[in-house]
Amino acid sequence: MTIAITNHLLLTPAPFSAGLELWSQGNGTENEANWAEAHNAGIVPDDQHFGTCLEIRKERATTRIRYQGDTPVIPGTYLRVSARVKILSGPLCSVRIAGWPRDQARMHVSGLTQTGPVVAIRKYNQIVEVSAIVGPGSRPGVDLAWGIKPAFGHFGLDLIGDNGGAVRIESLRIENVTTGFVPALIDWVDVLDFGAKGDGITDDRDAFLAADHAANGGSILVPEGEYFIGGNLSINSRIRFKGRLKTSASTRVSLLKSFDLPTYADAFGGETPGFKKALQALLGYTDHVTLDLCGRRVEIAEPLEVHRLAPDLRGYSNRRVIANGSLLATAGDAWNSKLARSTASYDPADPTALTNVENIATIEPGSQVTGTGVGREVYVKSRNIDRRRLELSQPLYGGAGTRRYSFERFRYLLDFSGLEQLARFNFVDLDINCQGVASAIMLARDGQTNAIRNCYITRPKDRGITSIGRGCQDLMVDSCQFISNELDILAQERRSIAINVNANDVKIRHSRFVRFAHFMIAHGGGHIISGNHWFQGDSADAGLRYAGLVLTQPHVQVTITGNYVDNASIEWTNEHSEYPDFNGQQYSFGALTITGNTFLTGSSVPWFSWLVVKPYGAGHYLHGLSVVGNVFKTHDSIVERIERVDNSIAELDYGKMRNVHFTENTFNGVSTYVANPLLVSINQTGASKTWTSPELNGLPFKGQAMSVASVVAESRITNASGDAITQMPWVQTQIGTRKRQIRLNWSSPAKGRIAAYARMDRPY
């Protein structure tokens, strides 16, 4: 490849017979004395061995003969400079090939070897051939390794040693001998041929760039050695490493045609450093969308904090993918959580901040906040040490006050929390094995449409996917499996959580979640949760069962469809509200659709329910809930109800219920059939003007009998004498101390049986 470059160039200098004014007595540069002016040199027209040649009477300790013409020195090309010499008389001396390197600006390139091996002439008329190889690489057999800075050279020879001898020199020859170092038929170039040293000290960046340019569609070979790269490097050719690269932590190396983990592992001496540099390049505006791990496993001994890999990166929103491999956490102190405690003030008027924070420097961004009045999965989004202020991912429900809080910082295999924004980042076909020592992924503070697809997140110590801000907007989790590190402990002892989100429009689809404390804590609205299986049972008889899915926004616009909910509940709260009491200025609990799911439990306590509403403030009610077409089943125990209100903090306002639909559900092993509207049968055996139903415990959440949709006679309605009564009764609702009964009022005493559809809400 490089030979073709020189085929049309005249490498061999003009013969001495063309004129000695072309030959310098110095280094070959301009304005130096030439040999045409010398009294001790001349042309011999017909030497018996050399033909026309140059004869010099040696008068200097080092007598220089340099061609003043420019001999091109091309990266990747090796030249052989040679001449034949003999001594006729006088003292014997030695001879060597020499050259003077110059760059494109015709400046001398210093610091390079400029002379070849010395050859001693030991007899008169002995023909001695002296030669030297000039080339870019420090290869065996190369005498003048010039790298890639010289553009041309002035070549010739030196006579050294005793003066006074008569020396004859045949014309100089320069030949392209690249094929002796790089076979002509291969399609790769070697970085050594472009001046790389591989000594771990010399900056070889320019040599790599020159090799990349010369490859011209072929490949680059990096032979054994350590190659220091002193600045960002992009290679557009395929590249193969036997040696390794050495860079600073911030230097980005983009291998654009070999962008995969095996190549980076070879380049940086292992999967772990290779993965770090490849991830750094992935976020460095490379032409590649996907970092392919090629089925390799990367063992990671400390959190990968992405902002440290790319310190100049603040945010990223181009689609990028990490795919097809395994990330394995290995045990060590680097994974230890940090716990800090501090006193701080909270004001609902500044809902996502803690102020006057004591010892704020000890609190790491990304820490989970716990304490009185703090809902689940509240995190420190950022901190301002000078102002003693922490920004939080969610408001606190506990009201204004100064309190003691705890701040625990979990450690993640992949931690993006130092980035202001990360969008369209994808994890595909990965096994993220936390081994019970690390958590998996912490998202950036902001961003959208990040995705986790076909991944296994196995045994996270604390968390699977954590959002500390709004980096979860439009998050997509598809066809993944999350396996807890707490499989063998009781449900009430578990503390790990697979996913939390704070923003809107999250899609969790066709995934499986095994025995976490909660599979997801979800704030925000517009979520679609479809086709998943989450189960949280344990080996206990009459065991406690807890929420798998926790919705922390009252008006959610969430669809939960086609899931398998196993030994877990759906809990609906407003714990992330700075004003948890309903004040008429916001929506209350509503816009939730639960349809087509299978709900199962076994060996659970009888008071377990699959749907729990827990208001964190007074005055709330339901206005938009649809529970339609689901299956509720227990397989070895009896459950009293499928739904309930957790009123440990506050009760719902049952007199305001609106637009609640519980229909077409199937119940197996459930004591109380629940529906809205609920079919009520009243069988009045004695004539009476008022018929009162039993207490309607089958209304959802033990709600009040707010309305009656219809009344139909199921038998002949008669008076005490058996005569038919044809007039309709009028209906009273909210009868009884709990307001869970209805009453039919007749114009005269009547008996018989009627069916009515009672509701615990108003439809509008």
C-alpha positions in Angstrom: 0.0 0.0 0.0 2.8 2.5 0.9 5.0 1.2 -1.9 2.5 2.4 -4.5 2.8 5.9 -3.0 6.5 6.1 -4.0 6.4 4.3 -7.3 6.3 7.5 -9.3 8.9 9.3 -7.1 12.6 9.5 -7.9 14.3 8.4 -4.7 17.9 7.9 -5.8 19.8 11.2 -6.0 21.4 12.4 -9.2 24.9 10.8 -9.7 28.0 12.7 -8.8 28.8 13.1 -12.5 25.7 15.4 -12.8 27.6 18.0 -10.8 29.1 18.2 -7.4 27.3 21.5 -6.7 24.3 19.2 -5.8 26.3 17.8 -2.9 26.8 19.6 0.3 29.8 19.5 2.7 27.4 20.0 5.6 23.9 18.8 6.2 22.5 19.3 2.8 20.7 22.5 3.6 20.7 25.8 1.6 23.7 28.2 1.7 26.2 25.5 2.7 29.5 24.9 0.9 29.2 22.3 -1.8 31.8 19.8 -3.1 32.1 21.6 -6.5 34.0 24.3 -4.6 36.3 21.9 -2.7 40.0 21.7 -3.6 40.2 18.1 -2.3 37.4 16.5 -4.4 36.8 15.7 -8.0 35.1 13.3 -10.4 36.9 10.2 -11.5 35.6 9.3 -15.0 36.4 5.6 -15.3 37.2 3.7 -12.1 37.6 0.0 -12.7 35.1 -0.9 -10.0 32.7 2.1 -9.8 32.9 3.7 -13.3 32.3 7.4 -12.8 32.7 8.2 -9.1 33.7 10.8 -6.6 37.2 10.9 -5.1 37.9 12.9 -1.9 41.1 13.5 0.0 40.0 13.3 3.6 40.9 16.4 5.6 38.3 16.5 8.4 37.6 14.2 11.3 34.1 13.9 10.0 33.8 14.5 6.3 30.1 15.0 5.3 28.7 14.3 1.8 24.9 15.2 1.6 22.6 15.4 -1.3 21.0 18.8 -1.3 17.9 17.6 -3.1 14.7 16.6 -1.1 14.2 12.9 -0.7 10.6 12.3 0.4 10.1 10.5 3.7 6.6 9.1 3.6 4.8 7.6 6.7 4.7 3.8 6.4 7.5 3.7 3.9 11.0 2.3 4.6 14.0 3.4 2.6 17.4 1.7 2.2 20.3 4.2 1.6 23.5 2.6 0.4 26.8 3.3 -1.3 30.1 1.5 -2.1 33.4 2.9 -0.9 37.1 2.1 -1.2 40.4 3.6 -0.1 43.2 3.9 -2.6 46.0 5.2 -0.3 46.8 7.0 2.9 45.4 6.3 6.4 42.4 4.0 6.5 39.1 5.3 7.9 35.5 4.3 8.5 32.2 5.2 6.7 28.6 5.5 7.7 25.3 6.5 6.1 23.8 9.7 7.4 20.8 12.0 6.9 19.3 15.3 7.9 15.5 15.2 8.6 13.3 18.3 7.9 9.6 18.9 8.2 7.1 20.4 5.8 8.2 23.9 6.9 11.8 22.9 6.1 12.7 23.1 9.7 15.1 20.5 11.2 13.4 17.8 13.2 15.6 17.4 16.2 16.0 14.5 18.6 16.2 11.8 15.9 19.0 9.4 15.1 20.8 10.8 12.0 23.7 8.3 11.4 23.7 4.7 10.6 26.1 1.9 11.6 29.8 2.6 11.2 31.7 0.3 8.8 35.5 0.2 9.0 37.6 -0.1 5.9 40.6 -2.3 6.7 42.4 -2.7 3.4 43.3 -0.7 0.3 41.0 -1.3 -2.7 38.7 -3.3 -0.5 35.1 -2.5 -1.8 32.9 -1.8 1.2 29.2 -1.4 0.9 27.7 0.7 3.6 23.9 1.0 4.1 21.2 2.1 6.6 17.4 1.7 6.8 15.4 4.8 7.3 11.7 4.5 8.3 9.0 5.6 10.7 9.0 2.6 13.1 11.5 1.4 15.7 11.6 -2.1 14.1 14.4 -4.5 14.2 16.7 -3.7 11.3 15.7 0.0 11.2 18.7 2.2 11.8 17.2 5.7 11.5 13.7 5.5 13.1 12.3 8.9 12.2 8.6 8.6 13.1 6.2 10.7 11.1 7.3 14.3 11.6 10.0 14.5 8.8 8.6 15.2 5.4 11.9 14.7 3.6 15.6 14.2 4.2 19.1 15.1 2.8 20.9 11.8 2.7 24.6 10.9 2.1 27.5 9.5 4.1 30.2 10.4 6.6 33.9 9.6 6.4 35.2 9.4 10.0 38.6 8.7 11.5 42.1 9.5 10.4 42.7 12.1 7.7 44.8 12.0 4.6 43.4 9.0 2.8 42.2 9.0 -0.8 38.6 7.7 -0.8 36.5 6.9 -3.8 32.7 6.7 -3.5 30.2 5.3 -6.0 27.0 7.3 -6.5 24.4 7.0 -3.6 21.4 4.6 -4.0 18.1 5.0 -2.2 15.5 2.2 -2.6 12.0 1.6 -1.2 12.3 -1.6 0.9 8.9 -1.4 2.7 8.1 -4.9 1.5 10.8 -6.2 3.8 9.0 -4.8 6.8 5.3 -4.8 5.7 4.2 -7.4 3.2 2.8 -5.8 0.1 -0.4 -7.9 -0.1 -1.8 -7.4 3.4 -4.7 -4.9 4.1 -3.4 -3.5 7.4 -0.9 -1.0 8.6 1.2 -1.1 11.7 1.3 2.0 14.0 5.0 1.4 14.4 5.4 2.2 10.8 4.1 5.6 11.5 6.3 6.5 14.4 4.6 5.0 17.4 7.1 4.1 20.1 5.0 2.0 22.4 7.2 2.9 25.4 4.3 4.2 27.6 5.9 7.7 27.7 6.1 9.1 24.2 2.8 10.5 23.0 1.9 8.2 20.1 -1.4 10.0 19.2 0.0 11.4 15.9 1.3 8.0 14.9 -2.2 6.5 15.3 -3.8 9.3 13.3 -1.2 8.8 10.5 -1.8 5.1 10.5 -5.5 5.7 10.4 -5.2 8.0 7.4 -2.9 5.5 5.6 -5.1 2.5 6.2 -7.5 3.8 3.5 -10.2 1.2 4.1 -7.9 -1.4 5.6 -7.1 -2.2 9.2 -4.6 -1.0 11.8 -2.4 -3.3 13.9 -1.1 -2.2 17.3 1.7 -4.6 18.2 2.9 -5.3 21.8 3.8 -2.4 23.9 2.2 0.4 25.9 1.1 3.4 23.8 0.5 6.7 25.5 -2.3 8.7 23.9 -2.1 12.3 25.0 -5.4 13.7 23.6 -8.8 12.6 22.4 -8.4 10.1 19.6 -10.8 8.9 16.9 -9.9 6.0 14.7 -12.0 5.5 11.5 -10.4 2.2 10.5 -10.8 -1.3 11.9 -8.1 -1.8 14.5 -6.6 -4.8 16.3 -4.6 -4.7 19.5 -1.8 -6.8 20.8 -0.4 -3.9 22.8 -2.5 -1.7 25.1 -3.3 2.0 25.3 -2.5 4.3 28.1 -4.5 7.6 28.6 -5.6 10.0 31.2 -9.0 9.4 32.7 -10.6 12.2 30.7 -9.1 11.3 27.3 -11.7 9.9 25.0 -10.7 7.1 22.5 -13.3 6.4 19.8 -12.7 3.3 17.8 -15.4 4.0 15.2 -15.0 0.8 13.1 -14.3 -1.5 16.0 -16.7 -0.2 18.5 -17.3 -3.2 20.8 -16.2 -4.4 24.2 -13.7 -7.0 23.1 -11.7 -4.4 21.1 -11.7 -1.9 24.0 -10.8 -4.7 26.4 -7.8 -5.6 24.3 -6.9 -1.9 24.0 -7.0 -1.1 27.7 -6.0 -4.4 29.2 -9.2 -5.9 30.5 -13.0 -5.8 30.3 -13.5 -3.4 33.1 -11.1 -0.6 31.9 -12.2 -1.3 28.4 -15.9 -0.9 29.3 -15.2 2.4 31.0 -13.4 3.8 28.0 -16.0 2.5 25.6 -18.8 4.0 27.7 -16.9 7.3 27.8 -16.6 7.1 24.0 -20.3 6.2 23.6 -21.2 9.5 25.3 -18.6 11.4 23.3 -20.5 12.0 20.1 -19.2 9.0 18.2 -20.8 7.8 15.0 -21.9 4.6 16.8 -25.3 4.2 18.5 -24.6 0.8 20.1 -21.9 -0.4 22.4 -21.9 -4.2 21.8 -20.5 -6.2 24.7 -20.4 -9.2 22.3 -21.6 -11.5 25.0 -18.7 -10.6 27.4 -18.9 -10.2 31.1 -17.6 -7.1 32.8 -16.6 -7.5 36.4 -17.1 -4.1 38.2 -15.5 -3.5 41.6 -16.8 0.0 42.2 -19.7 2.3 41.1 -19.4 3.5 37.6 -20.1 7.2 38.1 -20.6 8.4 34.5 -19.9 12.0 35.2 -16.4 11.0 36.3 -15.8 9.1 33.1 -16.9 12.1 31.1 -16.2 15.1 33.3 -17.1 17.7 30.6 -20.5 16.1 29.9 -23.5 17.8 31.5 -26.3 16.2 29.5 -26.9 13.8 26.6 -30.0 13.3 24.5 -28.9 11.3 21.4 -30.0 7.7 21.3 -27.4 5.4 22.7 -27.5 1.6 23.5 -25.5 -0.7 25.7 -26.3 -4.2 24.6 -25.5 -8.0 24.7 -23.5 -8.8 27.7 -23.2 -9.0 31.5 -22.2 -6.5 34.2 -21.2 -8.3 37.4 -20.6 -6.5 40.7 -17.7 -7.9 42.7 -17.7 -7.5 46.5 -15.7 -4.7 48.1 -15.9 -1.7 50.4 -16.6 0.6 47.4 -20.2 -0.6 47.5 -20.8 0.4 51.1 -23.7 2.8 51.5 -23.1 6.0 53.3 -25.5 7.1 56.1 -25.8 10.7 57.3 -28.2 12.3 59.8 -29.0 15.9 60.0 -31.5 18.4 61.2 -33.2 20.5 58.5 -36.3 22.7 58.0 -39.2 22.1 55.7 -41.8 24.6 54.3 -44.6 23.4 52.1 -44.4 26.7 50.3 -41.0 25.5 49.0 -42.1 22.0 48.5 -39.0 20.2 47.1 -36.4 21.6 49.4 -34.9 21.2 52.8 -33.2 24.3 54.2 -30.9 25.2 57.0 -29.4 21.7 56.7 -26.8 20.9 59.3 -23.6 19.2 58.2 -24.8 19.4 54.6 -21.4 18.5 53.2 -21.8 15.0 54.7 -25.0 14.4 52.6 -24.3 13.1 49.1 -26.6 13.9 46.2 -28.6 10.9 45.3 -29.2 9.9 49.0 -32.6 8.6 50.0 -34.4 10.8 52.6 -36.3 9.2 55.5 -37.8 10.6 58.6 -41.1 11.8 60.0 -43.4 13.2 57.3 -41.4 11.7 54.5 -43.0 9.5 51.9 -41.3 6.5 50.3 -38.5 7.0 47.8 -37.7 10.6 48.3 -34.2 11.5 47.2 -31.7 14.3 47.3 -31.6 15.7 43.8 -28.8 18.2 44.4 -27.3 20.3 47.1 -26.0 23.8 47.6 -23.5 23.7 50.4 -23.1 27.5 50.7 -26.9 28.0 51.1 -27.3 24.8 53.2 -30.1 23.8 50.9 -31.1 20.4 49.5 -33.3 19.9 46.4 -35.6 16.9 46.7 -37.2 14.6 44.2 -40.6 14.9 45.9 -42.5 17.1 48.5 -42.9 15.9 52.1 -46.3 15.4 53.5 -45.4 16.1 57.1 -46.0 19.9 57.0 -43.8 22.7 58.1 -41.2 22.2 60.8 -37.6 21.5 61.7 -36.9 17.8 62.1 -34.2 15.1 62.2 -33.8 13.3 58.9 -31.6 10.4 57.7 -29.9 10.3 54.3 -28.6 7.0 52.9 -26.6 6.9 49.7 -26.8 3.6 47.9 -24.1 2.5 45.4 -25.0 1.7 41.8 -23.3 -0.3 39.1 -24.2 2.5 36.6 -24.7 5.9 38.2 -25.9 8.7 36.0 -26.9 11.0 38.8 -24.0 13.4 38.2 -25.6 14.3 34.8 -28.1 17.1 34.5 -29.9 15.2 31.7 -29.9 11.8 30.0 -32.4 11.0 27.3 -32.9 8.1 24.9 -30.4 5.9 26.6 -31.1 2.2 26.2 -30.0 -0.9 28.0 -30.8 -4.0 25.9 -30.1 -7.7 26.4 -28.0 -7.2 29.5 -27.6 -9.3 32.6 -27.0 -6.7 35.3 -26.0 -8.9 38.2 -25.6 -7.0 41.4 -24.8 -10.1 43.5 -26.4 -8.5 46.6 -23.6 -6.0 47.0 -24.7 -3.2 44.6 -27.8 -1.5 43.2 -28.2 -1.5 39.5 -29.0 1.9 37.7 -29.5 5.4 39.0 -30.9 7.7 36.4 -29.8 11.3 35.7 -31.6 14.2 37.3 -33.6 14.9 34.2 -34.3 13.3 30.9 -36.9 11.2 29.0 -37.5 8.1 26.9 -34.8 6.0 28.5 -35.4 2.3 28.1 -34.5 -1.0 29.6 -35.4 -4.0 27.3 -34.8 -7.7 27.6 -32.6 -7.3 30.6 -32.1 -9.3 33.8 -31.5 -7.1 36.9 -30.5 -9.7 39.4 -30.1 -9.4 43.2 -29.8 -5.6 43.7 -28.8 -4.9 47.2 -31.0 -1.9 47.7 -32.6 -0.7 44.4 -33.0 -1.8 40.8 -33.7 1.4 38.9 -33.7 4.7 40.9 -34.9 8.1 39.7 -33.8 11.1 41.9 -35.6 13.6 39.7 -37.4 13.6 36.4 -34.9 11.4 34.5 -37.7 8.8 34.4 -40.1 10.8 32.1 -41.4 8.3 29.5 -39.2 5.5 31.0 -39.8 2.2 29.2 -39.1 -1.2 30.9 -40.0 -4.0 28.5 -39.6 -7.8 28.8 -37.2 -7.6 31.8 -36.8 -9.8 34.9 -36.0 -8.3 38.3 -34.9 -10.8 40.9 -34.6 -9.7 44.5 -31.7 -10.4 46.8 -34.3 -11.0 49.5 -35.9 -14.2 48.2 -35.6 -16.2 51.3 -36.8 -13.7 54.0 -40.3 -12.8 55.1 -42.2 -10.2 53.2 -42.3 -7.8 56.2 -38.4 -7.9 56.4 -37.7 -6.9 52.8 -36.5 -3.4 52.0 -35.4 -3.5 48.4 -37.4 -1.8 45.6 -37.1 -2.7 41.9 -38.1 0.7 40.4 -39.2 4.1 41.5 -40.4 7.0 39.2 -41.3 10.6 39.8 -42.3 11.8 36.4 -45.1 10.9 33.9 -45.9 8.4 31.1 -43.8 5.4 32.3 -44.4 2.1 30.5 -43.7 -1.1 32.4 -44.6 -4.0 30.1 -44.2 -7.8 30.0 -41.7 -7.9 32.9 -41.3 -10.1 36.0 -40.5 -8.9 39.5 -39.7 -11.4 42.2 -40.0 -10.8 46.0 -39.1 -7.2 46.5 -40.5 -5.1 49.3 -42.3 -3.2 46.5 -41.8 -3.7 42.8 -42.5 -0.1 42.0 -43.1 3.2 43.8 -44.7 5.4 41.2 -45.4 9.1 41.3 -46.6 11.0 38.2 -49.4 10.1 35.9 -50.1 8.6 32.5 -48.3 5.3 33.3 -49.1 2.1 31.4 -48.5 -1.1 33.4 -49.3 -4.0 31.2 -48.6 -7.8 31.0 -46.3 -8.0 34.0 -46.0 -10.6 36.8 -45.0 -9.4 40.2 -45.1 -11.7 43.2 -44.0 -11.1 46.8 -45.1 -14.2 48.8 -43.0 -16.1 51.3 -43.0 -19.4 53.1 -45.0 -18.2 56.1 -48.4 -19.6 57.0 -50.9 -16.8 57.2 -48.2 -14.5 56.0 -48.3 -10.7 55.7 -48.6 -9.4 52.2 -47.6 -5.9 51.0 -47.9 -3.6 48.1 -46.2 -4.6 44.9 -47.2 -1.4 43.1 -47.5 1.9 45.0 -49.1 4.9 43.3 -48.3 8.1 45.2 -50.2 10.6 43.1 -54.0 10.8 43.8 -55.1 11.7 40.3 -53.0 9.3 38.2 -54.4 8.6 34.8 -52.8 5.1 35.1 -53.8 2.0 33.3 -53.0 -1.4 34.9 -54.0 -4.1 32.4 -53.3 -7.8 31.9 -50.9 -8.3 34.8 -50.5 -11.2 37.1 -50.5 -9.8 40.7 -49.3 -12.5 43.0 -49.4 -12.2 46.8 -49.1 -8.4 46.5 -51.4 -5.5 46.4 -51.8 -2.2 44.6 -51.6 0.7 47.1 -52.8 4.2 46.1 -51.7 7.1 48.3 -50.9 10.8 48.2 -47.8 10.6 50.4 -45.8 12.9 48.0 -48.0 15.9 48.5 -46.9 18.9 50.5 -50.6 19.6 51.3 -52.0 16.1 51.9 -55.4 17.4 53.1 -57.9 17.9 50.3 -58.6 21.6 49.9 -60.8 21.7 46.8 -58.1 23.2 44.7 -56.8 19.9 43.3 -58.1 16.6 42.1 -58.6 13.8 44.6 -58.1 10.1 44.0 -59.2 9.3 40.4 -58.4 8.3 36.8 -57.2 4.8 37.6 -58.2 1.8 35.4 -57.5 -1.7 36.6 -58.7 -4.2 34.0 -58.1 -7.8 32.8 -55.7 -8.7 35.6 -55.2 -11.9 37.5 -54.9 -11.4 41.3 -53.7 -14.4 43.4 -52.8 -15.0 46.9 -52.1 -18.0 49.2 -51.2 -18.6 52.8 -52.0 -14.9 53.6 -53.7 -13.3 56.5 -57.5 -12.9 55.9 -57.5 -9.1 56.1 -55.2 -8.9 53.1 -56.7 -7.0 50.1 -55.4 -6.6 46.6 -56.4 -2.9 46.3 -55.7 -0.5 49.1 -56.3 3.3 49.2 -54.4 5.2 51.8 -55.0 8.9 52.1 -52.3 10.9 53.9 -54.7 13.7 54.6 -58.4 14.3 55.3 -61.2 15.1 52.9 -60.2 12.9 49.9 -62.6 10.7 47.9 -62.7 8.6 44.8 -63.8 10.2 41.5 -62.8 8.0 38.7 -61.9 4.3 39.4 -62.6 1.4 37.1 -62.0 -2.2 38.3 -63.4 -4.3 35.5 -62.9 -7.8 34.2 -60.3 -9.0 36.7 -59.9 -12.4 38.4 -59.4 -12.5 42.2 -58.4 -15.9 43.6 -57.0 -17.4 46.8 -55.7 -21.0 46.5 -55.4 -22.2 50.1 -56.9 -19.5 52.3 -59.8 -17.1 52.5 -59.6 -13.4 52.0 -62.3 -11.2 53.4 -62.3 -8.5 50.7 -60.5 -7.6 47.5 -60.2 -3.9 48.5 -60.0 -1.7 51.6 -59.1 1.8 52.8 -56.1 2.1 55.1 -57.4 4.9 57.4 -54.4 4.8 59.7 -53.7 8.4 58.8 -57.0 9.7 57.4 -60.4 8.4 56.2 -62.0 9.0 52.8 -65.1 11.2 52.5 -67.6 8.6 51.4 -70.3 11.2 50.7 -68.4 12.6 47.7 -67.7 9.4 45.8 -68.0 9.8 42.0 -67.7 7.5 38.9 -66.5 4.3 40.5 -66.9 1.1 38.5 -66.5 -2.4 39.9 -68.0 -4.8 37.4 -67.5 -8.1 35.6 -64.9 -9.3 38.1 -64.5 -13.0 39.2 -64.1 -14.0 42.8 -62.7 -17.3 44.2 -62.0 -17.7 47.9 -63.2 -14.2 48.7 -65.7 -13.8 51.4 -67.4 -10.6 50.2 -68.5 -10.1 46.7 -67.8 -6.5 45.7 -69.4 -4.6 42.9 -70.5 -1.1 42.0 -73.4 -1.1 41.1 -74.1 -3.9 43.6 -77.1 -6.2 43.0 -79.3 -6.1 46.1 -82.2 -8.5 46.8 -84.8 -7.6 49.4 -87.3 -10.4 50.3 -90.1 -8.9 52.3 -92.3 -11.7 53.8 -94.7 -9.5 55.8 -96.5 -6.6 54.4 -94.9 -3.3 55.3 -94.8 0.2 53.9 -90.9 0.3 54.3 -88.5 -2.3 53.1 -84.9 -1.9 54.4 -82.0 -3.8 53.0 -79.3 -5.4 55.1 -76.1 -3.5 55.4 -74.5 -3.5 51.9 -70.9 -4.6 52.7 -70.4 -5.5 49.1 -70.1 -1.9 48.0 -66.4 -1.1 47.3 -64.4 0.1 50.2 -67.5 -0.4 52.4 -68.8 2.8 50.9 -72.2 4.4 51.6 -75.2 3.5 49.6 -75.2 6.7 47.7 -77.7 6.0 44.9 -79.9 3.3 43.4 -79.7 2.7 39.7 -82.8 0.5 39.3 -85.5 -1.4 41.2 -87.1 -4.5 39.6 -89.8 -6.7 41.1 -88.7 -10.3 41.1 -92.0 -11.6 42.4 -95.6 -10.5 42.5 -95.9 -7.6 44.9 -99.0 -7.9 47.0 -100.7 -6.4 50.0 -101.5 -8.4 53.2 -104.6 -9.9 51.5 -102.7 -11.1 48.5 -104.0 -8.4 46.1 -101.5 -7.1 43.6 -99.8 -3.7 44.1 -98.8 -2.0 40.9 -97.4 1.3 42.0 -93.6 1.8 42.3 -91.9 2.6 45.6 -89.7 5.5 46.1 -86.1 5.0 47.4 -84.1 6.3 50.3 -80.3 6.0 50.4 -77.6 6.2 53.0 -79.8 4.5 55.6 -78.4 3.3 58.9 -75.6 4.4 61.2 -73.0 3.5 58.6 -75.2 4.7 55.7 -74.8 1.4 53.9 -78.5 0.5 53.5 -81.3 1.5 51.2 -85.0 1.7 51.9 -88.0 1.2 49.7 -91.1 3.2 50.6 -94.5 2.0 49.4 -97.8 3.9 49.5 -99.4 1.0 51.3 -98.0 -2.1 53.1 -96.6 -4.5 50.6 -94.7 -7.8 50.5 -92.7 -9.7 47.9 -89.2 -9.7 46.5 -87.4 -7.0 44.6 -83.8 -6.6 43.0 -82.1 -3.3 43.0 -78.7 -2.0 41.8 -77.2 0.1 44.6 -74.2 2.3 44.1 -71.6 3.8 46.5 -71.1 6.8 44.3 -72.8 9.3 42.0 -71.9 8.8 38.4 -71.2 12.5 38.0 
